[in-house]
Amino acid sequence: MDQTAPKEAIWQDSEMLECVSIVPEMPNTASFSFRAPSGALFSYDAGQFLTLELPAPNEPGGVVHRTYTISSSPSRPRSITITAKAQADSIGTRWMLDNLKPGMQIKAMGPAGLFTNAGSKADKFLFISAGSGITPMMSMTACLWDEGHDSDIVFINCAKRPSEIIFRQTLEQMASRSQGLDLKFVVEEPDPYRPWTGYQGQFNQLMLGLMAPDYLEREVYCCGPEPFMQAVRDALSGLGFDMDKYHQESFGAPVETEADQPDLDDVIPDDDNKAEILFATSGVTAKVAETDTILVAARSVGLNIPSGCTFGVCGTCKVKKTQGDVHMVHNGGISEDDVEAGYILACCSNPIGKVEIEV
């Protein structure tokens, strides 16, 4: 007698998904779980996404297609979950929050996407996310957890306030049962009447060094808005990180194929490239490498720019740039208004080409 158990079918996107539960995560954010009516199992890699077809009566064709990263783990294949946050102009997510109920069926395409740590040979990970960019990190972390890996994960998430950290309780529960999951949360401001003793401000190089001192040894996965990911890339590259070990996914535009991968044409100062700095007030010119900062260049020609910390925190070395471009990676010592007005921090700004400074 053949004792081999029958192989269960794998869900194909020709079959509708049936909503089985809706769990509020925070205001305007919920996790939506689905099953296959046929009982088929879901097969995907942690970090991949689904594209949902959702009703939109005011849009051409009456539907919209919206892409959501899967927040559940492929180690639990009987259901699949996406976690969605509605923005002010959301159409599809707003419809789900207001109208989707258990038992309703919707059409979905996928799973798809290249952003995954499946198959990675790394044994140490650094997951960095902002807002709902936490969803693929949750899927990867839960999968490693379920598979019983002796994981070493530094998990960083940035949010507006502590109350807006998605999955906070779930992650804290997991971390309380594992020595290998190290949680770090960064918020812009605390909730009213609720003291916050963790990291506060914008994610920067100083925070990175404190949160993950061994970041050079880790495989990095990053997800969030493009300005946030740009800041992460600048912080890593400025500290000598091997960017071949860096992977990212924009929660606004997930990538499905290699051909869709955006070119990360980041400015990285090169020691072989020369720059010329005119200190206009003094009438002195310095010819230096791009890897030299404005502060170092000034000192090399006998000029004194007042400075303090020398790593972009105190703001003492703020000077006015009147022409040219610099690559500045600061740690909170200058405001966006000052940057827009043309000011830079000399200690953490590298000249690109010809630059003119009021010194």
C-alpha positions as a Markdown table, in Angstrom:
| # | Residue | x | y | z |
|---|---|---|---|---|
| 1 | Met | 0.0 | 0.0 | 0.0 |
| 2 | Asp | 1.4 | 3.4 | -1.0 |
| 3 | Gln | 1.8 | 5.5 | 2.2 |
| 4 | Thr | 3.0 | 8.6 | 0.3 |
| 5 | Ala | 0.9 | 11.6 | 1.2 |
| 6 | Pro | -0.7 | 13.4 | -1.7 |
| 7 | Lys | 1.2 | 16.5 | -2.8 |
| 8 | Glu | -0.9 | 19.6 | -2.1 |
| 9 | Ala | -1.5 | 22.1 | -4.9 |
| 10 | Ile | 0.3 | 25.4 | -5.1 |
| 11 | Trp | -1.8 | 28.5 | -5.5 |
| 12 | Gln | -1.8 | 30.1 | -8.9 |
| 13 | Asp | -3.0 | 33.6 | -9.5 |
| 14 | Ser | -5.7 | 32.4 | -11.8 |
| 15 | Glu | -7.6 | 31.6 | -8.5 |
| 16 | Met | -9.2 | 34.4 | -6.5 |
| 17 | Leu | -8.0 | 35.1 | -2.9 |
| 18 | Glu | -10.5 | 34.9 | -0.1 |
| 19 | Cys | -10.1 | 37.4 | 2.8 |
| 20 | Val | -10.0 | 35.5 | 6.1 |
| 21 | Ser | -9.0 | 38.2 | 8.6 |
| 22 | Ile | -8.3 | 41.9 | 9.0 |
| 23 | Val | -6.1 | 43.0 | 11.9 |
| 24 | Pro | -5.7 | 46.7 | 12.6 |
| 25 | Glu | -2.0 | 47.6 | 13.2 |
| 26 | Met | -2.4 | 51.4 | 13.8 |
| 27 | Pro | -4.5 | 54.2 | 12.4 |
| 28 | Asn | -5.0 | 53.7 | 8.6 |
| 29 | Thr | -3.0 | 50.6 | 8.7 |
| 30 | Ala | -4.1 | 46.9 | 8.7 |
| 31 | Ser | -2.9 | 43.4 | 8.0 |
| 32 | Phe | -5.1 | 41.6 | 5.5 |
| 33 | Ser | -4.9 | 37.8 | 5.4 |
| 34 | Phe | -6.1 | 35.6 | 2.6 |
| 35 | Arg | -6.5 | 31.9 | 1.8 |
| 36 | Ala | -7.0 | 30.0 | -1.4 |
| 37 | Pro | -10.6 | 28.8 | -1.6 |
| 38 | Ser | -9.3 | 25.5 | -3.2 |
| 39 | Gly | -7.1 | 24.9 | -0.2 |
| 40 | Ala | -3.9 | 25.3 | -2.2 |
| 41 | Leu | -0.7 | 26.4 | -0.5 |
| 42 | Phe | 1.2 | 29.6 | -1.1 |
| 43 | Ser | 4.8 | 29.4 | -2.4 |
| 44 | Tyr | 7.0 | 32.5 | -2.4 |
| 45 | Asp | 10.2 | 33.9 | -1.1 |
| 46 | Ala | 10.3 | 36.2 | 2.0 |
| 47 | Gly | 10.3 | 39.8 | 0.8 |
| 48 | Gln | 8.3 | 39.3 | -2.4 |
| 49 | Phe | 5.1 | 41.1 | -3.2 |
| 50 | Leu | 1.5 | 40.6 | -4.5 |
| 51 | Thr | -0.4 | 42.9 | -6.9 |
| 52 | Leu | -4.0 | 43.2 | -6.0 |
| 53 | Glu | -6.9 | 44.3 | -8.4 |
| 54 | Leu | -9.2 | 46.5 | -6.3 |
| 55 | Pro | -12.5 | 48.3 | -7.0 |
| 56 | Ala | -12.1 | 52.0 | -7.9 |
| 57 | Pro | -15.4 | 53.3 | -9.4 |
| 58 | Asn | -14.0 | 56.7 | -10.1 |
| 59 | Glu | -10.9 | 55.4 | -12.0 |
| 60 | Pro | -10.8 | 54.3 | -15.7 |
| 61 | Gly | -12.0 | 50.7 | -16.0 |
| 62 | Gly | -13.4 | 50.8 | -12.5 |
| 63 | Val | -10.3 | 49.1 | -10.9 |
| 64 | Val | -6.8 | 49.9 | -9.8 |
| 65 | His | -3.8 | 47.6 | -9.4 |
| 66 | Arg | -1.8 | 48.1 | -6.3 |
| 67 | Thr | 1.4 | 46.3 | -5.2 |
| 68 | Tyr | 1.9 | 45.2 | -1.6 |
| 69 | Thr | 4.8 | 43.4 | 0.0 |
| 70 | Ile | 3.9 | 40.2 | 1.7 |
| 71 | Ser | 4.3 | 40.5 | 5.4 |
| 72 | Ser | 3.7 | 36.9 | 6.4 |
| 73 | Ser | 6.3 | 34.1 | 6.2 |
| 74 | Pro | 6.5 | 31.5 | 3.5 |
| 75 | Ser | 7.1 | 29.0 | 6.3 |
| 76 | Arg | 3.3 | 29.3 | 7.0 |
| 77 | Pro | 1.9 | 28.5 | 3.5 |
| 78 | Arg | -1.8 | 28.0 | 4.3 |
| 79 | Ser | -2.5 | 31.7 | 4.2 |
| 80 | Ile | -0.8 | 34.9 | 2.9 |
| 81 | Thr | -0.8 | 38.4 | 4.5 |
| 82 | Ile | -0.2 | 41.8 | 3.2 |
| 83 | Thr | 0.1 | 44.9 | 5.5 |
| 84 | Ala | -1.1 | 48.2 | 4.0 |
| 85 | Lys | -1.0 | 51.8 | 5.1 |
| 86 | Ala | -3.3 | 54.3 | 3.5 |
| 87 | Gln | -1.8 | 57.7 | 2.6 |
| 88 | Ala | -3.9 | 60.8 | 2.1 |
| 89 | Asp | -4.3 | 60.1 | -1.6 |
| 90 | Ser | -4.7 | 56.3 | -1.4 |
| 91 | Ile | -7.4 | 54.7 | -3.5 |
| 92 | Gly | -6.8 | 50.9 | -3.3 |
| 93 | Thr | -5.7 | 50.8 | 0.3 |
| 94 | Arg | -8.5 | 53.1 | 1.3 |
| 95 | Trp | -11.0 | 50.8 | -0.3 |
| 96 | Met | -9.6 | 47.8 | 1.5 |
| 97 | Leu | -9.7 | 49.6 | 4.9 |
| 98 | Asp | -13.3 | 50.8 | 4.4 |
| 99 | Asn | -14.8 | 47.9 | 2.5 |
| 100 | Leu | -12.9 | 44.6 | 2.5 |
| 101 | Lys | -14.4 | 42.0 | 4.8 |
| 102 | Pro | -13.7 | 38.4 | 5.6 |
| 103 | Gly | -15.3 | 36.1 | 3.0 |
| 104 | Met | -14.9 | 38.6 | 0.2 |
| 105 | Gln | -12.7 | 37.5 | -2.8 |
| 106 | Ile | -10.3 | 39.6 | -4.8 |
| 107 | Lys | -8.0 | 39.0 | -7.7 |
| 108 | Ala | -4.3 | 39.0 | -7.2 |
| 109 | Met | -1.2 | 38.6 | -9.4 |
| 110 | Gly | 2.1 | 37.2 | -8.2 |
| 111 | Pro | 4.0 | 36.5 | -6.0 |
| 112 | Ala | 6.9 | 38.3 | -7.6 |
| 113 | Gly | 10.0 | 40.4 | -6.8 |
| 114 | Leu | 13.7 | 40.1 | -6.4 |
| 115 | Phe | 14.0 | 41.7 | -2.9 |
| 116 | Thr | 14.6 | 38.6 | -0.7 |
| 117 | Asn | 17.3 | 37.0 | 1.4 |
| 118 | Ala | 16.3 | 33.6 | 0.3 |
| 119 | Gly | 19.4 | 31.8 | -0.8 |
| 120 | Ser | 21.7 | 34.3 | 0.9 |
| 121 | Lys | 24.9 | 32.8 | 2.3 |
| 122 | Ala | 25.2 | 35.5 | 4.9 |
| 123 | Asp | 25.0 | 34.6 | 8.6 |
| 124 | Lys | 24.6 | 38.2 | 9.9 |
| 125 | Phe | 21.9 | 40.5 | 8.6 |
| 126 | Leu | 21.1 | 44.2 | 9.0 |
| 127 | Phe | 17.5 | 45.1 | 8.2 |
| 128 | Ile | 16.9 | 48.8 | 7.9 |
| 129 | Ser | 13.4 | 50.2 | 7.1 |
| 130 | Ala | 11.1 | 53.2 | 7.5 |
| 131 | Gly | 7.4 | 53.2 | 7.9 |
| 132 | Ser | 5.6 | 50.4 | 6.0 |
| 133 | Gly | 8.9 | 49.4 | 4.5 |
| 134 | Ile | 9.1 | 47.2 | 7.5 |
| 135 | Thr | 6.8 | 44.6 | 5.8 |
| 136 | Pro | 9.5 | 42.6 | 3.8 |
| 137 | Met | 11.8 | 42.7 | 6.9 |
| 138 | Met | 9.0 | 41.2 | 9.0 |
| 139 | Ser | 8.6 | 38.4 | 6.4 |
| 140 | Met | 12.3 | 37.7 | 6.3 |
| 141 | Thr | 12.7 | 37.7 | 10.1 |
| 142 | Ala | 9.6 | 35.5 | 10.7 |
| 143 | Cys | 10.9 | 33.0 | 8.1 |
| 144 | Leu | 14.3 | 32.8 | 9.7 |
| 145 | Trp | 12.6 | 32.4 | 13.0 |
| 146 | Asp | 10.3 | 29.6 | 11.9 |
| 147 | Glu | 13.0 | 27.7 | 10.1 |
| 148 | Gly | 15.0 | 27.6 | 13.3 |
| 149 | His | 18.1 | 29.4 | 12.1 |
| 150 | Asp | 20.6 | 30.6 | 14.6 |
| 151 | Ser | 20.0 | 34.1 | 13.2 |
| 152 | Asp | 22.0 | 37.2 | 13.9 |
| 153 | Ile | 19.8 | 40.1 | 12.9 |
| 154 | Val | 20.0 | 43.8 | 13.8 |
| 155 | Phe | 16.5 | 45.1 | 12.9 |
| 156 | Ile | 16.2 | 48.9 | 12.6 |
| 157 | Asn | 12.9 | 50.6 | 11.9 |
| 158 | Cys | 12.3 | 54.3 | 11.7 |
| 159 | Ala | 8.9 | 55.8 | 12.3 |
| 160 | Lys | 7.2 | 59.2 | 13.0 |
| 161 | Arg | 6.2 | 58.2 | 16.6 |
| 162 | Pro | 6.5 | 55.1 | 18.8 |
| 163 | Ser | 2.8 | 54.4 | 18.3 |
| 164 | Glu | 3.3 | 54.2 | 14.5 |
| 165 | Ile | 5.9 | 51.4 | 14.6 |
| 166 | Ile | 4.2 | 48.6 | 12.8 |
| 167 | Phe | 4.6 | 45.1 | 14.3 |
| 168 | Arg | 6.3 | 46.5 | 17.4 |
| 169 | Gln | 4.6 | 44.1 | 19.8 |
| 170 | Thr | 5.1 | 41.1 | 17.6 |
| 171 | Leu | 8.8 | 41.9 | 17.1 |
| 172 | Glu | 9.4 | 42.6 | 20.8 |
| 173 | Gln | 7.8 | 39.2 | 21.6 |
| 174 | Met | 10.0 | 37.4 | 19.1 |
| 175 | Ala | 13.1 | 39.3 | 20.4 |
| 176 | Ser | 12.3 | 38.3 | 24.0 |
| 177 | Arg | 12.6 | 34.7 | 23.0 |
| 178 | Ser | 15.7 | 34.9 | 20.9 |
| 179 | Gln | 19.2 | 36.2 | 21.5 |
| 180 | Gly | 19.7 | 36.7 | 17.8 |
| 181 | Leu | 17.2 | 39.4 | 17.1 |
| 182 | Asp | 18.3 | 42.9 | 18.2 |
| 183 | Leu | 15.6 | 45.5 | 17.8 |
| 184 | Lys | 16.4 | 49.2 | 17.3 |
| 185 | Phe | 13.6 | 51.7 | 16.8 |
| 186 | Val | 14.2 | 55.4 | 15.7 |
| 187 | Val | 11.4 | 57.9 | 16.0 |
| 188 | Glu | 11.1 | 61.6 | 14.9 |
| 189 | Glu | 9.2 | 62.6 | 18.1 |
| 190 | Pro | 7.6 | 60.9 | 21.1 |
| 191 | Asp | 3.9 | 60.4 | 21.6 |
| 192 | Pro | 2.3 | 63.0 | 23.9 |
| 193 | Tyr | 2.6 | 62.2 | 27.6 |
| 194 | Arg | 4.5 | 59.0 | 26.8 |
| 195 | Pro | 8.3 | 59.2 | 27.4 |
| 196 | Trp | 10.5 | 57.7 | 24.8 |
| 197 | Thr | 14.0 | 56.6 | 25.9 |
| 198 | Gly | 15.1 | 55.2 | 22.6 |
| 199 | Tyr | 16.7 | 56.8 | 19.5 |
| 200 | Gln | 15.2 | 60.0 | 18.3 |
| 201 | Gly | 15.9 | 62.1 | 15.2 |
| 202 | Gln | 16.9 | 61.1 | 11.6 |
| 203 | Phe | 18.8 | 57.9 | 11.0 |
| 204 | Asn | 22.5 | 58.7 | 10.5 |
| 205 | Gln | 26.0 | 57.3 | 10.6 |
| 206 | Leu | 26.3 | 57.8 | 14.4 |
| 207 | Met | 23.2 | 55.8 | 15.1 |
| 208 | Leu | 24.4 | 53.1 | 12.7 |
| 209 | Gly | 27.7 | 52.8 | 14.5 |
| 210 | Leu | 25.9 | 52.5 | 17.9 |
| 211 | Met | 23.2 | 50.1 | 16.7 |
| 212 | Ala | 25.4 | 47.8 | 14.7 |
| 213 | Pro | 29.1 | 48.3 | 15.4 |
| 214 | Asp | 29.9 | 45.3 | 13.2 |
| 215 | Tyr | 27.9 | 46.6 | 10.2 |
| 216 | Leu | 30.8 | 46.0 | 7.9 |
| 217 | Glu | 30.3 | 42.2 | 8.5 |
| 218 | Arg | 26.6 | 42.2 | 7.7 |
| 219 | Glu | 24.4 | 41.8 | 4.6 |
| 220 | Val | 22.1 | 44.9 | 4.5 |
| 221 | Tyr | 18.5 | 45.0 | 3.3 |
| 222 | Cys | 16.8 | 48.4 | 3.2 |
| 223 | Cys | 13.2 | 49.4 | 2.3 |
| 224 | Gly | 11.5 | 52.7 | 2.5 |
| 225 | Pro | 11.0 | 56.0 | 0.7 |
| 226 | Glu | 13.8 | 56.9 | -1.7 |
| 227 | Pro | 15.1 | 59.9 | 0.3 |
| 228 | Phe | 15.4 | 57.5 | 3.3 |
| 229 | Met | 17.2 | 54.8 | 1.3 |
| 230 | Gln | 19.5 | 57.5 | -0.2 |
| 231 | Ala | 20.5 | 58.5 | 3.4 |
| 232 | Val | 21.2 | 54.9 | 4.3 |
| 233 | Arg | 23.3 | 54.4 | 1.2 |
| 234 | Asp | 25.3 | 57.6 | 1.9 |
| 235 | Ala | 25.8 | 56.6 | 5.5 |
| 236 | Leu | 27.1 | 53.1 | 4.5 |
| 237 | Ser | 29.3 | 54.1 | 1.6 |
| 238 | Gly | 30.7 | 57.0 | 3.6 |
| 239 | Leu | 31.8 | 54.4 | 6.2 |
| 240 | Gly | 33.5 | 52.1 | 3.7 |
| 241 | Phe | 30.8 | 49.5 | 3.5 |
| 242 | Asp | 31.0 | 47.0 | 0.6 |
| 243 | Met | 27.9 | 48.1 | -1.3 |
| 244 | Asp | 27.8 | 44.7 | -3.1 |
| 245 | Lys | 26.3 | 43.5 | 0.1 |
| 246 | Tyr | 23.5 | 46.2 | 0.0 |
| 247 | His | 20.0 | 45.4 | -1.3 |
| 248 | Gln | 17.0 | 47.7 | -1.4 |
| 249 | Glu | 13.3 | 47.9 | -2.3 |
| 250 | Ser | 11.2 | 51.0 | -2.6 |
| 251 | Phe | 7.8 | 50.4 | -1.1 |
| 252 | Gly | 6.5 | 52.8 | -3.8 |
| 253 | Ala | 7.9 | 50.8 | -6.7 |
| 254 | Pro | 8.9 | 47.2 | -6.0 |
| 255 | Val | 11.1 | 45.6 | -8.6 |
| 256 | Glu | 9.9 | 42.5 | -10.4 |
| 257 | Thr | 12.8 | 41.7 | -12.9 |
| 258 | Glu | 16.5 | 42.4 | -13.1 |
| 259 | Ala | 15.8 | 44.7 | -16.0 |
| 260 | Asp | 13.6 | 46.9 | -13.8 |
| 261 | Gln | 16.4 | 47.4 | -11.2 |
| 262 | Pro | 17.1 | 51.1 | -10.9 |
| 263 | Asp | 20.7 | 52.3 | -11.4 |
| 264 | Leu | 22.0 | 53.5 | -8.0 |
| 265 | Asp | 24.0 | 56.4 | -9.5 |
| 266 | Asp | 25.1 | 57.6 | -6.1 |
| 267 | Val | 27.9 | 60.2 | -5.7 |
| 268 | Ile | 30.8 | 58.4 | -4.0 |
| 269 | Pro | 34.0 | 60.6 | -3.6 |
| 270 | Asp | 37.0 | 59.0 | -5.3 |
| 271 | Asp | 40.6 | 59.5 | -4.2 |
| 272 | Asp | 41.7 | 59.5 | -7.8 |
| 273 | Asn | 39.3 | 62.4 | -8.8 |
| 274 | Lys | 40.6 | 65.9 | -8.2 |
| 275 | Ala | 38.6 | 68.9 | -7.0 |
| 276 | Glu | 39.3 | 72.6 | -6.9 |
| 277 | Ile | 38.0 | 74.8 | -4.1 |
| 278 | Leu | 38.0 | 78.6 | -4.2 |
| 279 | Phe | 37.8 | 80.1 | -0.8 |
| 280 | Ala | 36.3 | 83.3 | -2.2 |
| 281 | Thr | 36.6 | 85.7 | 0.8 |
| 282 | Ser | 40.3 | 84.8 | 1.3 |
| 283 | Gly | 41.1 | 84.6 | -2.5 |
| 284 | Val | 42.8 | 81.2 | -1.9 |
| 285 | Thr | 42.4 | 78.1 | -4.1 |
| 286 | Ala | 43.0 | 74.5 | -2.9 |
| 287 | Lys | 43.4 | 71.6 | -5.2 |
| 288 | Val | 42.5 | 68.4 | -3.4 |
| 289 | Ala | 41.1 | 64.9 | -3.8 |
| 290 | Glu | 37.3 | 64.4 | -3.7 |
| 291 | Thr | 37.9 | 62.3 | -0.5 |
| 292 | Asp | 39.3 | 65.4 | 1.3 |
| 293 | Thr | 36.6 | 67.4 | 3.2 |
| 294 | Ile | 36.2 | 71.1 | 2.8 |
| 295 | Leu | 37.6 | 71.5 | 6.4 |
| 296 | Val | 40.7 | 69.5 | 5.6 |
| 297 | Ala | 41.2 | 71.5 | 2.3 |
| 298 | Ala | 40.9 | 74.8 | 4.2 |
| 299 | Arg | 43.5 | 73.8 | 6.7 |
| 300 | Ser | 45.9 | 72.6 | 4.0 |
| 301 | Val | 46.1 | 76.2 | 2.6 |
| 302 | Gly | 46.3 | 77.8 | 6.0 |
| 303 | Leu | 42.7 | 78.8 | 6.5 |
| 304 | Asn | 40.8 | 78.3 | 9.8 |
| 305 | Ile | 37.2 | 77.2 | 9.7 |
| 306 | Pro | 35.9 | 76.9 | 13.3 |
| 307 | Ser | 35.0 | 73.3 | 14.0 |
| 308 | Gly | 34.1 | 71.1 | 16.9 |
| 309 | Cys | 33.0 | 67.5 | 16.6 |
| 310 | Thr | 34.3 | 67.0 | 13.0 |
| 311 | Phe | 31.6 | 64.5 | 12.2 |
| 312 | Gly | 28.5 | 66.6 | 11.4 |
| 313 | Val | 26.8 | 66.9 | 14.7 |
| 314 | Cys | 27.6 | 70.2 | 16.3 |
| 315 | Gly | 27.2 | 72.5 | 13.3 |
| 316 | Thr | 30.2 | 74.7 | 14.3 |
| 317 | Cys | 31.8 | 74.4 | 10.8 |
| 318 | Lys | 28.8 | 75.7 | 8.9 |
| 319 | Val | 29.8 | 77.7 | 5.8 |
| 320 | Lys | 28.1 | 79.1 | 2.7 |
| 321 | Lys | 28.7 | 77.4 | -0.6 |
| 322 | Thr | 28.1 | 79.8 | -3.5 |
| 323 | Gln | 29.0 | 77.6 | -6.5 |
| 324 | Gly | 29.5 | 74.0 | -7.3 |
| 325 | Asp | 28.6 | 70.7 | -5.7 |
| 326 | Val | 29.6 | 68.9 | -2.6 |
| 327 | His | 28.7 | 65.5 | -1.2 |
| 328 | Met | 27.6 | 66.0 | 2.4 |
| 329 | Val | 26.8 | 63.2 | 4.8 |
| 330 | His | 26.0 | 64.9 | 8.1 |
| 331 | Asn | 24.7 | 63.6 | 11.4 |
| 332 | Gly | 22.0 | 66.2 | 12.2 |
| 333 | Gly | 24.2 | 69.3 | 12.6 |
| 334 | Ile | 22.4 | 71.3 | 9.9 |
| 335 | Ser | 18.8 | 72.0 | 9.1 |
| 336 | Glu | 17.1 | 71.4 | 5.7 |
| 337 | Asp | 16.4 | 75.2 | 5.5 |
| 338 | Asp | 20.1 | 75.9 | 5.8 |
| 339 | Val | 20.9 | 73.3 | 3.2 |
| 340 | Glu | 18.4 | 74.9 | 0.8 |
| 341 | Ala | 20.0 | 78.3 | 1.5 |
| 342 | Gly | 23.3 | 76.9 | 0.3 |
| 343 | Tyr | 25.0 | 76.2 | 3.6 |
| 344 | Ile | 27.1 | 73.1 | 4.2 |
| 345 | Leu | 29.1 | 71.6 | 7.1 |
| 346 | Ala | 32.8 | 71.8 | 6.1 |
| 347 | Cys | 33.8 | 68.7 | 8.2 |
| 348 | Cys | 31.6 | 66.3 | 6.3 |
| 349 | Ser | 31.3 | 67.8 | 2.8 |
| 350 | Asn | 33.5 | 66.5 | 0.0 |
| 351 | Pro | 34.0 | 68.7 | -3.0 |
| 352 | Ile | 32.9 | 67.5 | -6.4 |
| 353 | Gly | 34.6 | 69.3 | -9.3 |
| 354 | Lys | 35.0 | 73.1 | -8.8 |
| 355 | Val | 33.5 | 74.6 | -5.7 |
| 356 | Glu | 33.3 | 78.1 | -4.2 |
| 357 | Ile | 33.1 | 78.7 | -0.5 |
| 358 | Glu | 32.6 | 82.0 | 1.4 |
| 359 | Val | 35.6 | 81.7 | 3.7 |
